[in-house]
Each structure stands twice: as structure tokens, then as C-alpha cells.
């Protein structure tokens, strides 16, 4: 009975919410989606964004944090400040700050690691983790009062490690403990992951920063480096605008979805597209070029009330999409069909949301140029959308420029403007508007679609655009 009560208490403790300072990393253009999620799902406060990062306060457990679908990784925040070059004498201890803040944040990190136990960490691993953290906290405070050991510079440089993409994992030397009176135990293992970007790399290398921070941590806390399987990772990012230090809460990025068997479009991008499409109020959602079904899966898991249809002309893509749908457990709400986007087997004005990643780049090829196909594709999407329905496309920068330059849509601003019927006295104004192709139906290439917004996002090495329209009138063609 006593053992059962203890287990129940442990189970309850694992789900306790922890109030802490966090930050998320996000792709370019994804910050707004991360901020919206943090506010709606976590009731986060003091939410602010910088390019590539979103900072916030929250009272959250691990399950709640995992619900954030548009972020790449999530960290406990240790330091946020101006670029390091602005500090006098480049004092790296400024990045470390007060030792007690590290130890306090380490204990919060420990609580999140304990919550990982139900997801696969053994009870023995949990015990080892707890022992190491408890010992580290005790010995670190004792060692902080001792004289720091001077380390030969040549000895330090022999431990430098460099990885591609300007990211450095440092293995600092194991420092001797000056006071033999301190308890003899294995210190916490760690590695420093440092990333420098923008003009910052001209004044200081990632190796220099990692070396200095790693040595400072080893000297101050008595921690031991381990590049392969460290207990703790210290993340450092420096650029011309800010310096940030944190502990990653999860080993794997949030963007790595365990239910995606065959990868296609990045899951964070797919989720953001679905969020932009206003699926929360939709009944029928169509992806007419679904590929491996990433958009459908992300949308179905977030908004299970709707029904989703994926169409693609490739049997191999549909097979991969079916594998993803099964793995995600959304077979009840997702259907797949072989067909062409140029002749959709769907009843006109029967779909609430059309959402699609328009193929582009070297990975995708077709017999006709996509610039030539794009108007026919959009006309089919326009046909199947009901009035009030939403269209969201992912386009390359080149395709977006081609679409905006060569084709006319009603704009959201013009649609909201209530213009009275023009009489003969207003003929000159009417002709002026017609010449601009903004209000005259016969000047519009997609007469029932109103352009709402275009939002730039990064797909790694490729820049792309979310292109959103609403159908505001009946389709004028069969």
C-alpha cells in the first residue's frame, strides 16, 4: 500500500506545471505562428520575438510544450542580452551570469527530464540522472568557494572540435579539483553547442566562444565534457542583434514528428499553412497535390472535427501518404484519391478549404513549366471552393512574383471598401479603376478570389511564400 501511494505521488509530480523562462527557435517567417500558439495553447506571457526566436514566460509541463507545432526546438532560457562584442573585454562570464541561476535552471531542466520517463527513459536512467544532478548541485556550490585552477592555453586548444555550418561542439579539458576535501564523484557531463551568424563571425569564431564558455563552466561547476552522450547540452547563439544561452528541453526537435514515416514538406511549415487556412471552422478540406500527405496529417491531428481529402496523380506518393496517415492514426478523417489537379474529381463549390504545396525546385519535374500550369491549377481550385472558402498555397518566390505580376486578383482592401454604383458623372473614375484591373470583373483573371495576404517564409536554402485568398463571389465559369 505504501509503495502504491509512493508511485501515485511520483506520477502526479511528473505532471506538475513548471513556471519558467523559455525560448523557441523558428524558421524565418514562422515567428508569428509560434507567438500565436504560445498565447493560445500555453497562456504564455511576455511573449516577444526576434528573428529566428520567440521568448516567453509560461507555467507549463512537457505535454503542453509538445503541443507547440510551429516551433523547431524549445529551450529553458539562461541568458538573453546584446551582442557579446558590446561587453567590455569580451567577458564570457557575462554569458554565464550568476551561478545560482544556472543551478536553479538546472533543477527545472531536471523536472522536465523526469517527465520523459513515461515516454521511454528507464527507472534506472531516471535514478542516475537524479543522482548526477543532485551531486552536481552539491559539489558545485563547494567548488565555487575554492581557488580556480589555471589551465594552460595550449592544453585547452588541443581539445577544439569543429563541425559544419559554423556550429561548434566543444570538449573542454577535465580540470583537476584543487580541494581534495570535496566529495569525490562523477560530475555532470555536458557539451557546448555554439552558433555564430551574420557579421559576428568576423570578430570571433565559434571555436573561440565555445572554448571560453566550456572552460568557464568546467572551472566554475566542475562539470565534465562529453561530446557523444552528454547529460546536458548548453546552446549558445550569437549574432549582431543578440546573445542567447539556454538548455534544450528535448533531445529531438519539436519539428521531428514521430508519426511522419515518409518525409516531404517540413511539418512546421505544413502546420502553419493549415493554421493560416482557418480550418477550425471548416468541414471539408482538400489538398489537390497532396504528395506524402504532410499537410493533411498535420491538419487532421490538430483539427479532427473536419474531413480531409488528398488527391495526387502519383501512386507512389499516395502510398507514402497512406503510410503517414496510418502512422498518425487519422484514418477516420483522411481519404486519399488518385487524380489530376488539372481536372479535379470534386463537385463544384463543395470544399471549405483548399490548401496545397505547389511543386517547385529540382526535386520536382513535369512536362510543362509550372508557370504555364499555375493559372489552370488555380482555376480548378477556384471552381471547387464554396463562397467564403479559403485557398492557401505555398509558392516559390519566383512563382509568387510571376502570379502577382501577370494575373489580377481582387485585393482585400478593395473588397472591404464599399463603393456605390457609378453613374455617368463618375465615368472617369470608373474608367480609371478599370484600367488598373482592380474592380472590373472582366479585368480579373480569377474573378471570385480575393487576395488576403502573402507571407514570406524560409524553407532552409529556399525562400517561399504563403499565398492566401478567399472566395467572395460565385465562380463565373463552369
N, C-alpha and C positions, 0 to 999 in steps of 0.2 A: 504493500500500500504506500509506504514511504517512497519507494522507488518510482511508483507511478506518479505520485504528486510531484516529484522532482522533475520527471520527464515532461509533465504538463507545464510546469513553470518554465522550463527551458524552451518549450515550443512557443509559449506566449512571448517570452523575451525576444525570440528571433524575429517577431513581427512588430516589435515596438518601433514607432517612428522616431527618427533622429533629426533634431534641428541642427542644421549646419550650413556652411557656405559652400556652394558648388559652382562649377562652370562646365559647359558643354562645348565641344568643338563641332563645327558645322561647315559644310561646303559653302562656297561663295553664293550668296543669294538665298541661302536656306535659313539665315538668322531669323527672319520674320516668322517663319513657320515654327521654329524652336520656341521663340518667345510666346507665341500663341498657345502652344501645347503646355508649356510650363505654367502659364497662368490658368488655363482651363483644367488641366489634369492634376496639378500639384498644388494649386493655390499659392504659387510661388510669389514672393515679394522681392522688392528691389531688383527687378529684372532689368538688365541693361545689356546691350550688345556692342561688340567691337567686331571688326572684320574677322570672320572665322571663329568667333567665340561668343557665348552668351553666359553671363554671370547672374546668379540668383541666390536667394535665401529660401529654404524650404524645410518643412517638417515632414520627412518622407522616409519610407522603408524601401528596401531593394525592389520589391514588386512594383511599387509606384514609379520608381525611377526607370524601370524597364519599359514602362508604357510610353515613354517618350520615343516616338518613331522617326522623327526628322533629324535627330542629332547623330553624330558619328560616335563620340566617346563622352563619358561623363567622369568628372574628377571632383575630389574634395579640394577646395581652394586653400593654399598655404600663403600665397603672396600674389598681389596684383599691384603694379606700380608703373612708373615711367620707364623708358629705356635705360638699361644699365649704364650706358655711356654717359648719362647725365649725373650719375653718382660720382662723388669725388673719389679719386684714386681707384675707381672701379672696385669698390669693396664688395666682394662676393658674399660676405657675411650679411649684407643688406638683404640679399635674396632669401637667406635662411631665417633672418629675424630672430625673435626671442625663442630660446629652446623650449620653453613650456608650451608655446603654440604648436610646435611640431609634435610634442608628446601628446598634447590634447587631441590634435587632429589624428594622430596615430591610433588613439583609442577609439575614435569614431570610425576610422577605417576598419578597425578590428571588429566592431559591431556589424558592419556590412559584410565582412568576410564570414562571420558566424551565420549570417542569413543565407549564405551559399550552401550550407550543409545539406538542406533538403534537395538541392539540385545536383548532388553527386560527391561532395567532399566527405571523406570518411570521418568517423568519430575520432580515429587516431590522428588524422591530419588536423582536425579541429583542435585536439588537445595539444599537439606540437605547436600549432600556430599560437594558441593562447599562452603556452609556456614561454615561447620565444619573445612574445610581445611584453609579457609581464616582467621577464628577466631584463629585457632591453630597457624598459622604463625605469627599473630599479637601479641597474648598473650605470645607466646614462647620467642620472642625477648625481651619482657619486663621482663619476669620472669628470663631470663638468667642473668640479672644485679642484681638480688636480692640474698640475702644470702641463701645458700642451707640449707634445713631442715634436721636435724639429725634424722635418723629413728632407732628405737630400733631393734637390730638384732633378738630378739625373736619374735617380731611383724612381721618381714619380713618372717621368716621361717614358720610361720603359714599359709602362702599363697602358699607354694610349691605345685606344681602339677606334677605328673609323668605319662607318657604314655609309652606303649611298644616300643620295638625296639630302645631303648636309645634316643628317641625323647621327649623333654620336652616342654610343653606349660606353660609359667609362668604367673601367675596373681599377679603382684606386688601390694603392698598396695597403696591405693589412698592417696597421700600426701597432707597435708594441705598447702594452699598458705599463705606465710608469709606476703605478702603485700596486704592489702585489697583494695588498690587503683587500683589494676589491674582490668580490666573488668571482671565481673562475667559471665561465660559462660561455656557450656559443652565442655570439652577438647576432642581432638581426641581419639578414643578408639583403642587399639592395643593389640596384644599378641606376645610373643617371641617364635618362634619355633627353638629349638636348637638340633643339631645332632652332636654327637662326635663319631669318628670312629678310628680304628687302636689302637696304643699304647697310644693315647692321653687320653683314658678313665682311664688309670692307675694313672694319676696325677690330674685329675679334672673331676668331674661329670657334666652331662648336667644340673642337677638341680642347681649346684653352678653357672655355667656360665649364665644360664637363669635368676637366681635371681639377679646377679650383673648387667647384662645388662639391665634387666627390671627396676630395681630400678634407675639406672643411667638415663635411658630415661625419667622415670616419674619425677625425680627431675629436669632434665635439661629442659624439654619441657612442663611439666605439663600435660602430656598425662595420660589417664585413661585406665586401663586394662579391657579387656572383652574377656573371653575365648570362648564364644559361637558365638557371631556375631560381631567380631571386624571390624572396618572400615579398619584397616591396619594390615598386618602381617609382622613381622620382622623375616627374615630367617637367621639363623647363622649355619655355618658348620665348624667344627674344626677337623683337623687330624694332623698326623705327618709331613705333607708336606706344608699345607697352612691353612689360616683362611679366611673365606669369609662371608660377610654380604650383604643382599640385600632385596628388596621389590618384592614379586611376582606380576607380572602384571595381571595375570588372576587367578581367584579362582580355576578353574578346570585345571588340567594338559593338555598340548597340546596333550599328548598321548591319552586322553579320546576323542574319536571321537563320535560326536553326531549321526552319520549315522550308527554306528555299533549296531544293535539290539541284535544279539547273539554273544557273545564274544568267541574267540578262541585264535589264535596266537596274541601276542601283536601287535598293529597296527604299532608301530615304527619299530619293527623287520621286519614285512611284507613289509613295505615301503623300508627299507634298502635292503632287498633281491631283490625287484623289481628294485631298483636303480643299484644294482650290476649286474643285468641281461642285462643291456644295452637295455631297452625296447624302448628308444627314437628312435631307427632306425628299430624297429620290426613291422611286420604286423599281425602275428598270434602268440598268447601266450597261452600256455597250462599249467594248474595246474592239474595233473592227480590224485591227492589225495587232493581235494580242501577243504574238511571239510566244515566249515561255510563260506568259501569264503573270508576271510580277505585279503589274498594276491591279489586276483582278484579285489576286491573293491578298495584297496589302489592303485593298478597299473592303473586301469581304470580311476580313478579320476585324477591321475597325468599325464597319457599319453592317452588321449581319442581318439587319432587317430587310435590306434590298436584295433583288435578284440580279445576277450578273451574267452577261453573255460575252464570250470571247470568240472571235472569228479570225481565221488565218488560212491562207492558201497552202501552207506547208504542213504536211503530215508529221514530219519530224519535230517541228516546233510545237504542234498541238500535242504530240506525245509527251514532250518535256513539260508542257503546261499542265497536262493531266497529272503527271508525277508531282508537280508542285502543289496542285490543288488537293491531291490526296494527302500529301505530307502535312499540309496546313490544316487539314480537317474541315474544309469548306465545300465539300462535295454537294451539300444540301442547297447551297445558294449560287453555285457557279456551274454554268453549262458551256460546252465548247462545240464549235461547229466549223466545218471546213467551208470556205467560201472566199470570194474576192471582194476587196474593199471598193472596187470599181463597179460592182453590181451586187450590193448588199441584199441578202435574202431576208429582209426585215420589212415589216409593214410601215408605210409612211406615217410619220408623226406619232410613233408608238413608244419612243425612247425618251427618258427624262435626262439622261447624261450620256454624252459621247466623250470618251477620253482615250487618247492614243499617243504613243511614241512613234512619230513619223520616221521611218528608217533613213539614216544618213551616215556618211563616213565609209571607210574602206571595208568595214565588216559586212556591209550590205550592198548588194548589187542587183540591178534589174535591167530588163531590155530597154527601157525608156528612162530618160533623165527624170529625176524626182521633181524638178521644177516644172516639167511638162505635165506630170501626173497630178501635181498638188491641187489645181483647181477642180479637176474631176473628182478627186477624193473628197474634198470639202463639200462639193455639191451633193454627194451621196450622204455625207454626214448631216448636212442641212436638211435633206429630204426626210430622214428617219426621226429627226428631233421633233418633239412636240413643242408647241408655243410655250415659252417660259423655260424651255430646257437649256442646258449649259453644254458648251463644247470647250474642251481643254486639250490642246496639242503641245507636244514637246517638239520644237523645231531647232535646227541648227541656226546659227547666226546668219548664215548665207541664205537659207530658205526663208527665214523670217524677213530679212531685208527684201528678198525677191517678192514675197507676198505683200508686204506693205507698200512697195514701190509700184507694183504693176496691177494691183487689184484694189478695188474700193469697197470698204465696209462702212455701215453707219457707225458713228462713234458714240460712246456712252454719253458724252457731253451734249451732242446734238439731240440724242434720243430723249434726254431729260428736259431739254428746252421746249416748252410748249409754244410753238409758232402758230399764229392764227392763219386761216386761209387767206391766200394772197388775191387781191383784186387787181384791176387794171392799173390802178395808181401805184401798185407795188411791183409792177412788172420788172423794173430794172433790178430790184433786189432779188427777185425770183431767178432772173437770168444769171445773176452773179453767183447764187448758190448752186444753180445747175451746172455752171461751168466748173465749179470746184468739185463736183461729183459727191457732195456731202448730203444732200437731201432729196435729190430727184431719184426716184426708183429706177428709172431707165439708165442711170449712170452707175448703179451699184452692181458689182459682179456677183455678190451674194446678198440679195435684197432683203432676206428675212433675218440676217445675222447682224447683231450689233456688237462691235468690238468693245470689250470691257477693259482689258489690260494686257500688257506684255511685260513679263518679269524675267530678267536675266538670271541664269543660274550656271554654275560650273559643273561639268561632268569630268573633272580631272584635267586632262590636257585639252579638252574641248569645251568651248563656251556655247551655251544653248539658251533657249527662250521658252518660257511658259506662255502660250498664246491662248487667251480666254475670250469666248464670245457667248452671247445669249441669243436665243431665237425669240424675236419680239413681234413677229408677224407670220402670217401663213405663207408657206412656200408657194412661189409663183410658177412652178413648173411641175410636171408630173414625174 
